[in-house]
Amino acid sequence: MRIKRILAPTDLSKASLQGVSYAARLASSQKAELILLFAEDVSSYVPGEIYGAGVVASLLDETRRQAEVGIRKLRDRYRRAGLRCRAVLVTGQPSRAITETARKLRADWIVLATHGRSGVSHVLLGSVAERVVRSASCPVLTVRATEKRGRSHG
């Protein structure tokens, strides 16, 4: 099986970027295209009735602008490194957006980081990675994000 396209979802957090880095190495070794995906989850925003529609719209615009800048920088970095790479921004519930984008773009693999939540945090927040694994139409590789601790210079 030849891998042609690898979808690497990211929220631009340090943890998710570990998954992107792994996906980039895999794409490089397979001479595959790397597709970076940022899924903006607007359902997590406070309704406009509380703060006013203008405030919420402004927040959404700023979040989208930051995501566009961040994912384009990431795309450009991988392109400079010689990878075929594109960036995609979508709006929607993350796990659904990831699986739908993978299907539409005919991704051969999805590579994403898992934050490793457990207990109450996992029950309350759920796991995007878990939902993707259960519903994706292609293989999913999860990368356990590790917390890199620096030395305290107290």
HELIX and SHEET records of a PDB file:
HELIX    1   1 LYS A   14  GLN A   30  1                                  17    
HELIX    2   2 VAL A   42  SER A   44  5                                   3    
HELIX    3   3 GLY A   48  TYR A   51  1                                   4    
HELIX    4   4 ALA A   53  ARG A   80  1                                  28    
HELIX    5   5 PRO A   94  LYS A  104  1                                  11    
HELIX    6   6 GLY A  119  LEU A  125  1                                   7    
HELIX    7   7 VAL A  128  SER A  135  1                                   8    
SHEET    1   A 5 CYS A  85  THR A  91  0                                        
SHEET    2   A 5 GLU A  33  GLU A  40  1                                        
SHEET    3   A 5 ARG A   5  PRO A   9  1                                        
SHEET    4   A 5 TRP A 109  THR A 114  1                                        
SHEET    5   A 5 VAL A 140  ARG A 144  1                                        
END                                                                             
